[in-house]
Amino acid sequence: MDVERIRKDFPILRRTVHGHPLAYLDSAASSQKPTVVLDAERDYYEERNANVHRGVYTLSEEATDAYEKARERMARFVGARDPSEIVFVRGTTEALNLVASGLGHTRLKHGGRVVTTVMEHHSNIVPWHMLRERNGVDLRFVDIDAEGRLRLDDYDREITRGTQVVTLSHVSNVLGTVNPVREVADRAHERGAVLVVDAAQSAPHRPVDVEKLGADFLAFSGHKALGPMGIGVLWGRAELLRELPPFMGGGEMIRAVHTDRVEYADPPTRFEAGTPNVGGAVTLSVALDYLERVGWEEMASHEHTLLSRAVRGFTDRFGDRVRVYGPPVGDGHESVLCFSVRGVHPHDVATILDQEGIAIRSGHHCAQPLMERLEVPALCRASVYLYNTQAEIDRLLEGLEKVQTVFAV
């Protein structure tokens, strides 16, 4: 993989920060965008911008065609049986809220059980808590072991005949753990539960096949996969989408409205009230094409090299003064590296690194239950992507040397 050639496609990587070249190591929060993606969005708004589905004039028909072709592209990306199983949303958060809200009206009655995990992003915890408060849902959490892997024996205990929903992340946004989704799916389906998958951290890095995963619903965000902000995808099995009531009411999502009744449209239109983010959907298609041209295996190998270099550098330079969380890199661990520096708060680490032009994340990473489980207030997170280099990893290590000097640890 020619990383230097790839980097030329990303204009923002030519920036300097505090007099240093930008080393962007926060792609798990949001990825940067290649020129082809930026151009695609500009082209849409310059050439075919119009509202979709309702117009009979040329511009609207062109916009509708582009939007529905984007839906077909998303269906191919996740291995969906039909494009009608694809719902465009603002991102993973909206998708998971849509599913939780819908299931709360249909399957999840008082006392029904939802099984999630302690490693989830808040987007896959809070909506279920809201159902706990509203419907009296029994919310259970699967624990992790010492390496940050899910305890499958917890699933055997928590998934009972009263369990309606099992939900988990494909890849942890903190630990980088690649979860055994298929094994969990099989356990869920044996008990008659549906499986909801948060693929926000996996879809940008690996092929996602809903049939192989055994998912019933799956969601991901465009902005983490080279696409624009404000666009995301929810995939759901057709028969399950048909069960769900609308998430929002308004234009487009109806078949007919009268003073005494309303008739809702079929999925996916039922869940796309109002004017959709057409430009975002079209542009995300271009982003996925770019990733596939680079190659999933090539990208995974490159990211593994970077993470391994970082872990090796932590050990060689800092010993036990820097602690890495999650499974060993390459053994069910990808894309993110969370760590702590002994005696230094993560925010201080990130602030000093920023002065060196290095962007990492610090905080609880919208995963407070996991922070409580790990008994830490916060962690540092470096996340790599196709445009990062070994030299940037070396700069991260050198920046941590400065952290050690500043705090005299």
KABELUR-V921844 format. One record per residue. N is the residue number from 1. SS is DSSP state (h for helix, s for strand, l for the rest). PHI is phi in whole degrees, -180 to 180 (* if undefined). OMEGA is omega in whole degrees, -180 to 180 (NA if undefined). Layout:
n=(N:N)
ss=(SS:SS)
phi=(PHI:PHI)
omega=(OMEGA:OMEGA)
This chain:
n=(1:2:3:4:5:6:7:8:9:10:11:12:13:14:15:16:17:18:19:20:21:22:23:24:25:26:27:28:29:30:31:32:33:34:35:36:37:38:39:40:41:42:43:44:45:46:47:48:49:50:51:52:53:54:55:56:57:58:59:60:61:62:63:64:65:66:67:68:69:70:71:72:73:74:75:76:77:78:79:80:81:82:83:84:85:86:87:88:89:90:91:92:93:94:95:96:97:98:99:100:101:102:103:104:105:106:107:108:109:110:111:112:113:114:115:116:117:118:119:120:121:122:123:124:125:126:127:128:129:130:131:132:133:134:135:136:137:138:139:140:141:142:143:144:145:146:147:148:149:150:151:152:153:154:155:156:157:158:159:160:161:162:163:164:165:166:167:168:169:170:171:172:173:174:175:176:177:178:179:180:181:182:183:184:185:186:187:188:189:190:191:192:193:194:195:196:197:198:199:200:201:202:203:204:205:206:207:208:209:210:211:212:213:214:215:216:217:218:219:220:221:222:223:224:225:226:227:228:229:230:231:232:233:234:235:236:237:238:239:240:241:242:243:244:245:246:247:248:249:250:251:252:253:254:255:256:257:258:259:260:261:262:263:264:265:266:267:268:269:270:271:272:273:274:275:276:277:278:279:280:281:282:283:284:285:286:287:288:289:290:291:292:293:294:295:296:297:298:299:300:301:302:303:304:305:306:307:308:309:310:311:312:313:314:315:316:317:318:319:320:321:322:323:324:325:326:327:328:329:330:331:332:333:334:335:336:337:338:339:340:341:342:343:344:345:346:347:348:349:350:351:352:353:354:355:356:357:358:359:360:361:362:363:364:365:366:367:368:369:370:371:372:373:374:375:376:377:378:379:380:381:382:383:384:385:386:387:388:389:390:391:392:393:394:395:396:397:398:399:400:401:402:403:404:405:406:407:408:409)
ss=(l:l:h:h:h:h:h:l:l:l:h:h:h:h:l:s:s:l:l:s:s:l:s:s:l:s:l:l:l:l:l:l:l:l:h:h:h:h:h:h:h:h:h:h:h:h:h:l:l:l:l:l:l:l:l:l:l:h:h:h:h:h:h:h:h:h:h:h:h:h:h:h:h:h:h:h:h:h:l:l:l:l:h:h:h:s:s:s:s:l:l:h:h:h:h:h:h:h:h:h:h:h:h:h:h:h:l:l:l:l:l:l:s:s:s:s:s:l:l:l:l:h:h:h:l:h:h:h:h:h:h:h:h:h:h:l:l:s:s:s:s:s:l:s:l:l:l:l:l:s:l:h:h:h:h:h:h:h:l:l:l:l:s:s:s:s:s:s:s:l:s:l:l:l:l:l:s:s:l:l:h:h:h:h:h:h:h:h:h:h:l:l:l:s:s:s:s:s:l:l:l:l:l:l:l:l:l:l:l:h:h:h:h:l:l:l:s:s:s:s:s:h:h:h:l:l:l:l:l:l:l:s:s:s:s:s:l:h:h:h:h:h:h:l:l:l:l:l:l:l:l:l:l:s:s:s:s:l:l:l:l:s:s:s:l:l:l:l:h:h:h:l:l:l:l:l:l:h:h:h:h:h:h:h:h:h:h:h:h:h:h:h:h:h:l:h:h:h:h:h:h:h:h:h:h:h:h:h:h:h:h:h:h:h:h:h:h:h:h:h:h:s:s:s:s:l:l:l:l:l:l:l:s:l:l:s:s:s:s:s:s:l:l:s:l:h:h:h:h:h:h:h:h:h:h:l:l:s:s:l:s:s:s:l:l:l:l:h:h:h:h:h:h:h:l:l:l:l:s:s:s:s:s:l:l:l:l:l:l:h:h:h:h:h:h:h:h:h:h:h:h:h:h:h:h:h:h:l:l)
phi=(*:-87:-66:-63:-66:-60:-61:-66:-80:-116:-56:-66:-73:-87:-70:-116:-131:54:82:-118:-61:-66:-113:-92:-121:-137:-70:-66:-81:-166:-83:-83:-119:-76:-56:-62:-74:-60:-67:-65:-68:-62:-62:-61:-73:-85:-112:-143:-68:-168:-75:-99:76:-100:-84:-106:-92:-57:-60:-67:-66:-66:-65:-63:-62:-65:-66:-73:-67:-64:-63:-62:-64:-66:-62:-66:-62:-98:77:-71:-73:-152:-60:-68:-85:-101:-115:-84:-135:-78:171:-59:-59:-64:-61:-68:-66:-61:-65:-61:-62:-64:-67:-66:-91:-116:-93:-92:-94:-57:87:-64:-104:-118:-112:-121:-134:-74:-94:-72:-67:-55:-63:-111:-125:-61:-59:-77:-62:-62:-71:-61:-71:-87:-110:73:-65:-89:-99:-120:-122:-82:-88:-117:-92:-65:-92:89:-101:-65:-86:-65:-67:-64:-62:-60:-85:-86:-83:-115:-64:-89:-87:-98:-136:-121:-139:-160:-84:-70:-133:-69:-77:-111:-87:72:-65:-89:-82:-79:-58:-63:-63:-69:-59:-62:-64:-64:-68:-60:-102:81:-93:-96:-111:-111:-116:-91:-105:-59:-96:-99:-56:-73:-123:-150:-61:-118:-122:-65:-72:-65:-73:78:-75:-108:-137:-149:-134:-151:-109:-71:-70:-89:-119:74:-88:-79:-74:87:-136:-152:-131:-114:-106:-144:-58:-53:-66:-79:-60:-65:-74:-79:-76:-60:-89:-135:-109:158:-72:79:-87:-117:-97:-159:-128:-130:-68:-113:-166:-139:-117:-89:-74:-74:-63:-86:-57:-55:-105:-121:-67:81:-77:-79:-85:-65:-59:-66:-65:-63:-70:-62:-60:-66:-63:-66:-61:-62:-61:-69:-67:-64:106:-65:-67:-63:-67:-64:-64:-63:-65:-62:-61:-66:-64:-63:-63:-66:-63:-62:-66:-58:-66:-68:-90:-121:57:-85:-76:-121:-113:-101:-109:107:-63:-58:-60:91:-116:77:-140:-148:72:-128:-137:-98:-151:-129:-109:-57:84:-128:-70:-53:-64:-68:-60:-64:-67:-68:-63:-60:-64:-98:82:-107:-102:-125:-99:-144:133:-94:57:52:-145:-63:-58:-70:-61:-64:-64:-83:61:-134:-78:-169:-141:-87:-137:-108:-126:-109:-147:-62:-94:-84:-124:-64:-63:-70:-65:-64:-66:-60:-64:-66:-64:-69:-61:-66:-56:-62:-68:-61:-97:48:-82)
omega=(-178:-175:-179:176:178:-177:178:179:-174:-174:-175:-179:175:-180:168:179:-177:176:-180:173:-180:169:-173:-178:-179:-178:176:176:176:-178:172:-171:176:-178:-178:177:178:180:-179:179:178:-180:180:-176:178:-169:-172:-179:176:175:-171:169:-173:-177:177:180:-170:-176:-180:179:178:179:179:180:180:-179:-178:173:176:178:177:179:179:179:178:-177:-177:-180:-180:179:-175:179:-180:176:-179:176:175:-179:179:-179:-179:-178:179:-180:-178:176:178:-179:-179:180:-179:179:177:178:-174:-171:-171:177:-177:179:177:-173:171:178:176:-178:180:-178:-174:167:-179:179:179:174:-174:179:179:172:179:176:176:-179:-174:-172:-176:180:177:-174:-178:-177:174:-176:176:175:-174:180:-179:176:178:178:-179:177:174:178:180:-179:-172:-180:-178:178:179:-179:178:-175:169:-176:-179:175:176:176:180:179:178:-173:-176:-179:173:-172:-179:-172:-177:179:178:179:180:178:-179:-176:176:-179:177:179:174:-178:179:-175:172:-177:-177:-177:-180:-175:178:-170:-173:175:179:-179:-173:-180:179:179:-176:-178:171:171:177:-177:171:-177:-180:-171:176:-176:178:-180:-179:173:176:176:178:-175:167:170:175:175:-173:-177:178:177:-180:179:-170:173:178:177:177:178:179:179:173:-172:-176:170:178:177:177:180:-177:-179:175:177:-175:177:175:172:3:-175:-179:-175:-177:-179:176:-179:-178:177:-175:179:179:-180:180:-177:178:176:179:179:180:175:180:-180:-179:175:177:178:-177:-178:178:-180:180:179:179:-179:178:178:-179:-179:179:178:179:-179:179:178:177:-177:-175:-174:-169:-180:-177:177:174:-180:178:-179:178:180:176:179:-180:180:-177:179:-180:166:-178:179:177:-177:175:176:-174:176:-178:179:-180:179:178:177:-178:-180:179:178:178:177:177:179:-176:-178:171:178:172:180:-179:173:-178:180:-176:175:178:177:177:179:180:179:175:178:-176:177:170:178:170:180:-174:179:-173:-176:180:-175:175:178:178:175:178:176:176:180:178:177:178:172:178:176:-180:-180:-178:-177:176:-180:NA)
